[in-house]
Amino acid sequence: MAEITLSRHASGPLAPLPGLLLALAIAAAALWLGSLPQIAALGLGALTLAILFGMVIGNTFYSHLATHCDAGVLFAKQYLLRLGIILYGFRLTVQQIADVGISGVLIDVLTLSSTFLLACWLGRRLFGLDRDTVWLIGAGSSICGAAAILATEPVIKAEPSKVAVAISTVVIFGTLAIFIYPMLYPLASAIWPSLSLTEWGVFTGSTMHEVAQVVAAGHAVSPETENAAVIAKMLRVMMLAPFLLLLSARIRATASVNGSTSGKMTFPWFALIFIGVALFNSLHLLPPSLVNTINQLDTLLLAMAMAALGLTTHASAVKRAGIKPLMMGLILFIWLIVGGGAINLIVQHLLS
């Protein structure tokens, strides 16, 4: 539908400008609000706020602006998103893997793979959801929330409404985790007296959804917990690229078996570039001030992409998704706490 509107109402090199400016304004408002201590304490980052603002505008007066803004909004969803994922590599280094050790790597791999496989089984067999919704919720729950969903969307070519449903699901349970995890620590430490603050941090980072949520939950326990949680979480984020490559290979293999020739399979080249950027960042060739600036720009680009997604998401489409995606997200949330906790305990015990 966006392509039809674009071809009918917009043309010329400046056609994307109004939509980009609208996405920029929404992103700027989200960044400002997300920087307020009261909002940051809730774990509501700029990306979450950007899609919420975009959905409010998209379901109110955006229809009066669509003629002029569709081209820029579509550009933000497609190209700014990919650029934002590539620049996300500047937040990661290979040294972070060494910091968490082999146990942290193994915990993240097992948690990610088990959560995504469980999502596939639950979504398709138990709830009868479509493949795209299942994969999007699975990616968001197992890797890094909204950012993983946004990165998965161009690989599987999901509809905006399905992306919005997936993001809404992981945001709800990720936000709940901010309050639940700190309350669980005294109980966990009473049951396992040898549980350290660092080990709780690895558990937090390996099982919670969003980076901002991990920071908030870890900070509520202790500085040691926060540091370990962030490192474990960023390692999970680094696994986004190989995940996308495997997902793309699965799509290609399925199309080959089915003899499908309708539509070209999308290879996530941006995921390979993402890995290259992370490897380059590991060399520490750029001054920290420049890397910090790049990260701020990256957050802005991703926020603009989220705003664009919100603008093209209609509440009626989300409502049609029903209760099943939320039920699936709830079960995955419980699995991350219980199953993820078991994985942490087993790996720590075997490798200690």
C-alpha positions as CSV (number, residue, x, y, z in Angstrom):
1,M,0.0,0.0,0.0
2,A,2.9,2.3,0.8
3,E,4.4,1.8,-2.6
4,I,1.1,2.6,-4.3
5,T,0.7,5.8,-2.4
6,L,4.3,6.7,-3.1
7,S,4.0,6.3,-6.9
8,R,0.7,8.1,-7.0
9,H,1.5,11.1,-4.9
10,A,5.3,11.5,-4.6
11,S,8.1,11.9,-7.1
12,G,11.4,13.7,-7.5
13,P,14.6,13.8,-5.4
14,L,13.0,15.9,-2.6
15,A,9.9,13.8,-2.2
16,P,11.3,12.0,0.9
17,L,12.1,15.2,2.7
18,P,8.7,15.9,4.4
19,G,8.4,12.4,5.7
20,L,12.0,12.3,6.9
21,L,11.4,15.6,8.7
22,L,8.3,14.2,10.4
23,A,10.2,11.1,11.5
24,L,13.1,13.2,12.7
25,A,10.7,15.4,14.8
26,I,9.2,12.3,16.4
27,A,12.6,10.8,17.0
28,A,13.9,14.0,18.6
29,A,10.9,14.1,20.9
30,A,11.4,10.5,21.9
31,L,15.1,11.1,22.5
32,W,14.4,14.1,24.7
33,L,11.7,12.3,26.7
34,G,13.8,9.2,27.0
35,S,16.7,11.2,28.5
36,L,14.5,12.3,31.5
37,P,15.5,10.4,34.7
38,Q,11.9,9.6,35.5
39,I,11.3,8.0,32.1
40,A,14.8,6.3,32.0
41,A,14.1,4.7,35.3
42,L,11.1,2.9,33.8
43,G,13.3,1.5,31.1
44,L,11.4,3.2,28.3
45,G,14.1,4.1,25.8
46,A,14.0,6.3,22.8
47,L,13.1,3.4,20.4
48,T,10.1,2.4,22.4
49,L,8.8,5.9,22.7
50,A,9.4,6.7,19.0
51,I,7.1,3.9,17.9
52,L,4.5,4.8,20.5
53,F,4.5,8.4,19.3
54,G,4.5,7.3,15.7
55,M,1.5,5.0,16.3
56,V,-0.5,7.8,18.0
57,I,0.2,10.2,15.1
58,G,-0.3,7.4,12.5
59,N,-3.8,6.6,13.9
60,T,-4.9,10.2,14.3
61,F,-4.0,13.0,11.8
62,Y,-1.3,11.3,9.7
63,S,-3.8,10.5,7.0
64,H,-3.9,14.2,6.2
65,L,-0.1,14.2,5.7
66,A,0.3,10.9,4.0
67,T,0.3,12.4,0.5
68,H,3.4,14.4,1.2
69,C,5.1,12.1,3.8
70,D,4.8,8.6,2.6
71,A,7.9,8.7,0.5
72,G,10.1,9.8,3.4
73,V,8.5,7.4,5.9
74,L,9.1,4.5,3.5
75,F,12.7,5.6,3.1
76,A,13.2,5.7,6.8
77,K,11.7,2.2,7.3
78,Q,13.9,0.7,4.6
79,Y,17.3,2.5,4.4
80,L,17.7,4.4,7.7
81,L,16.9,1.1,9.5
82,R,19.7,-0.8,7.7
83,L,22.2,2.0,8.3
84,G,21.2,2.1,12.0
85,I,21.8,-1.7,12.4
86,I,25.2,-1.3,10.7
87,L,26.2,1.5,13.0
88,Y,25.0,-0.5,15.9
89,G,28.3,-2.4,15.5
90,F,30.2,0.5,17.1
91,R,28.6,-0.4,20.4
92,L,30.3,-3.8,20.4
93,T,33.8,-5.2,20.6
94,V,35.3,-8.6,20.5
95,Q,36.9,-7.8,23.9
96,Q,33.4,-8.0,25.5
97,I,33.3,-11.7,24.7
98,A,36.5,-12.2,26.6
99,D,35.1,-10.2,29.5
100,V,32.2,-12.6,30.1
101,G,34.3,-15.7,29.4
102,I,33.2,-19.0,27.8
103,S,30.5,-19.5,30.3
104,G,28.8,-16.2,29.3
105,V,29.1,-17.1,25.7
106,L,27.6,-20.5,26.2
107,I,24.8,-19.2,28.4
108,D,23.8,-16.6,25.7
109,V,23.9,-19.2,22.9
110,L,21.8,-21.7,24.7
111,T,19.3,-19.1,25.9
112,L,19.0,-17.5,22.5
113,S,18.5,-20.8,20.6
114,S,16.2,-22.4,23.1
115,T,14.0,-19.3,23.3
116,F,13.7,-18.9,19.5
117,L,13.0,-22.6,19.0
118,L,10.4,-22.5,21.7
119,A,8.8,-19.5,20.0
120,C,8.6,-21.3,16.7
121,W,6.9,-24.3,18.3
122,L,4.5,-22.3,20.4
123,G,3.6,-19.9,17.7
124,R,3.0,-22.4,14.9
125,R,1.8,-25.5,16.8
126,L,0.0,-24.2,19.9
127,F,-1.3,-20.8,18.8
128,G,-1.5,-21.2,15.0
129,L,0.1,-17.8,14.3
130,D,1.6,-16.9,11.0
131,R,5.3,-17.5,10.4
132,D,6.4,-13.8,10.3
133,T,4.7,-12.9,13.6
134,V,6.3,-16.0,15.2
135,W,9.8,-15.2,13.9
136,L,9.5,-11.6,14.9
137,I,8.4,-12.2,18.4
138,G,11.0,-15.0,18.7
139,A,13.8,-12.7,17.5
140,G,12.7,-9.9,19.9
141,S,12.4,-12.2,22.9
142,S,15.6,-14.2,22.3
143,I,18.0,-11.4,21.2
144,C,17.5,-7.7,21.8
145,G,13.9,-6.7,21.7
146,A,12.8,-4.0,19.2
147,A,16.2,-3.7,17.5
148,A,16.2,-7.4,16.7
149,I,12.6,-7.2,15.4
150,L,13.5,-4.2,13.2
151,A,16.6,-6.1,11.8
152,T,14.6,-9.2,11.1
153,E,11.8,-7.4,9.3
154,P,13.7,-6.7,6.0
155,V,15.0,-10.3,5.9
156,I,11.5,-11.9,6.1
157,K,9.7,-8.9,4.5
158,A,7.1,-8.7,7.2
159,E,4.1,-6.4,7.2
160,P,4.3,-3.3,9.4
161,S,1.3,-4.4,11.5
162,K,3.1,-7.7,12.4
163,V,6.2,-5.8,13.3
164,A,4.2,-3.5,15.5
165,V,2.5,-6.5,17.2
166,A,5.9,-8.1,17.9
167,I,7.4,-4.9,19.3
168,S,4.4,-4.3,21.5
169,T,4.7,-7.8,22.9
170,V,8.4,-7.6,23.8
171,V,8.0,-4.1,25.2
172,I,5.2,-5.1,27.6
173,F,7.1,-8.0,29.1
174,G,10.5,-6.3,28.9
175,T,9.1,-3.4,30.9
176,L,7.6,-5.8,33.5
177,A,11.0,-7.5,33.8
178,I,12.5,-4.2,35.0
179,F,10.5,-4.4,38.2
180,I,10.4,-8.2,38.6
181,Y,14.1,-9.0,38.3
182,P,15.3,-6.8,41.2
183,M,12.6,-8.3,43.3
184,L,13.6,-11.8,42.4
185,Y,17.3,-11.3,43.5
186,P,16.7,-11.5,47.3
187,L,14.7,-14.7,46.7
188,A,17.3,-16.2,44.4
189,S,20.2,-15.4,46.7
190,A,18.3,-16.9,49.6
191,I,17.8,-20.2,47.7
192,W,21.4,-20.2,46.3
193,P,23.6,-18.4,48.9
194,S,26.6,-18.8,46.6
195,L,25.0,-16.6,43.9
196,S,27.1,-13.6,43.2
197,L,26.1,-10.2,42.0
198,T,28.1,-10.8,38.8
199,E,26.3,-14.1,38.2
200,W,22.9,-12.4,38.7
201,G,24.1,-9.7,36.2
202,V,24.9,-12.4,33.6
203,F,21.5,-13.9,34.2
204,T,19.8,-10.5,33.8
205,G,21.7,-9.7,30.6
206,S,21.2,-13.1,29.1
207,T,17.4,-13.2,29.6
208,M,15.9,-9.7,29.5
209,H,14.7,-8.1,26.2
210,E,16.0,-4.6,25.7
211,V,19.4,-3.1,26.4
212,A,17.8,-0.1,28.2
213,Q,15.8,-2.5,30.3
214,V,18.9,-4.5,31.2
215,V,20.6,-1.4,32.4
216,A,17.7,-0.3,34.5
217,A,17.2,-3.7,36.1
218,G,20.9,-4.3,36.7
219,H,21.4,-0.8,38.2
220,A,18.6,-1.5,40.7
221,V,20.6,-4.3,42.2
222,S,24.2,-3.1,42.2
223,P,27.0,-1.6,40.0
224,E,28.6,-5.1,39.7
225,T,25.3,-6.5,38.5
226,E,24.8,-3.7,36.0
227,N,28.2,-4.1,34.5
228,A,27.9,-7.8,34.1
229,A,24.4,-7.5,32.7
230,V,25.4,-5.0,30.1
231,I,28.3,-7.1,28.9
232,A,26.2,-10.3,28.7
233,K,23.5,-8.3,26.9
234,M,25.8,-6.8,24.3
235,L,27.1,-10.3,23.6
236,R,23.6,-11.3,22.8
237,V,23.3,-8.3,20.5
238,M,26.4,-9.4,18.7
239,M,24.7,-12.7,17.9
240,L,22.1,-10.8,15.9
241,A,24.1,-10.9,12.7
242,P,24.7,-14.7,12.6
243,F,21.1,-15.2,13.5
244,L,20.0,-13.1,10.5
245,L,22.3,-15.0,8.2
246,L,20.9,-18.4,9.4
247,L,17.4,-17.1,9.1
248,S,18.0,-15.9,5.5
249,A,19.6,-19.3,4.7
250,R,16.5,-21.1,6.1
251,I,14.2,-18.9,3.9
252,R,16.3,-19.7,0.8
253,A,16.3,-23.4,1.6
254,T,12.6,-23.5,2.1
255,A,12.0,-21.7,-1.1
256,S,14.3,-24.1,-3.0
257,V,12.5,-27.2,-1.6
258,N,9.1,-25.7,-2.4
259,G,10.2,-24.8,-5.9
260,S,9.2,-21.2,-5.2
261,T,10.3,-18.7,-7.8
262,S,7.9,-15.9,-6.9
263,G,9.9,-13.2,-5.2
264,K,13.6,-12.8,-4.6
265,M,15.0,-13.9,-1.3
266,T,16.7,-11.1,0.6
267,F,20.2,-11.7,1.8
268,P,21.0,-9.5,4.9
269,W,24.2,-7.9,3.6
270,F,23.8,-5.2,6.3
271,A,24.3,-8.0,8.9
272,L,27.7,-8.9,7.4
273,I,28.6,-5.2,7.4
274,F,27.4,-5.0,11.0
275,I,29.9,-7.8,11.9
276,G,32.7,-5.9,10.1
277,V,31.9,-2.7,12.0
278,A,32.1,-4.5,15.3
279,L,35.4,-6.1,14.4
280,F,36.7,-2.7,13.3
281,N,35.5,-1.2,16.5
282,S,37.4,-3.8,18.5
283,L,40.7,-2.4,17.1
284,H,39.9,0.9,19.0
285,L,41.3,3.0,16.1
286,L,38.7,5.8,16.5
287,P,38.8,8.2,19.4
288,P,36.1,7.5,22.1
289,S,34.5,10.9,21.5
290,L,33.9,10.0,17.8
291,V,32.5,6.6,18.7
292,N,30.2,8.2,21.2
293,T,29.0,10.6,18.5
294,I,28.4,7.7,16.0
295,N,26.4,5.9,18.7
296,Q,24.2,9.0,19.3
297,L,23.6,9.3,15.5
298,D,22.8,5.6,15.4
299,T,20.2,6.0,18.1
300,L,18.7,8.8,16.2
301,L,18.5,6.8,12.9
302,L,16.9,3.8,14.7
303,A,14.4,6.1,16.4
304,M,13.5,7.6,13.1
305,A,13.0,4.1,11.7
306,M,10.8,3.2,14.7
307,A,8.8,6.4,14.2
308,A,8.2,5.5,10.6
309,L,7.1,2.1,11.5
310,G,4.6,3.6,14.0
311,L,3.3,6.0,11.4
312,T,2.4,3.1,9.1
313,T,0.9,0.9,11.8
314,H,-2.9,1.0,12.2
315,A,-4.5,0.1,15.5
316,S,-7.1,-2.0,13.7
317,A,-4.4,-4.3,12.3
318,V,-2.8,-4.7,15.8
319,K,-6.3,-5.4,17.3
320,R,-6.9,-8.1,14.7
321,A,-3.8,-9.9,15.9
322,G,-5.8,-10.8,19.1
323,I,-4.6,-12.2,22.3
324,K,-2.5,-15.0,20.9
325,P,0.7,-13.0,20.4
326,L,0.5,-11.7,24.0
327,M,0.0,-15.2,25.3
328,M,3.0,-16.4,23.3
329,G,5.1,-13.5,24.6
330,L,4.0,-14.3,28.2
331,I,5.1,-18.0,27.9
332,L,8.5,-16.9,26.4
333,F,8.8,-14.4,29.3
334,I,8.3,-17.1,31.8
335,W,10.7,-19.4,30.0
336,L,13.4,-16.7,30.0
337,I,13.2,-16.4,33.7
338,V,12.8,-20.1,34.6
339,G,14.5,-21.8,31.7
340,G,17.1,-19.1,31.4
341,G,17.8,-19.3,35.1
342,A,18.3,-23.0,34.8
343,I,20.7,-22.6,31.9
344,N,22.7,-20.1,33.9
345,L,22.9,-22.3,36.9
346,I,23.9,-25.4,35.0
347,V,26.5,-23.7,32.9
348,Q,28.0,-21.9,35.8
349,H,28.1,-25.1,37.8
350,L,29.7,-27.1,35.0
351,L,32.4,-24.5,34.2
352,S,33.1,-23.3,37.7
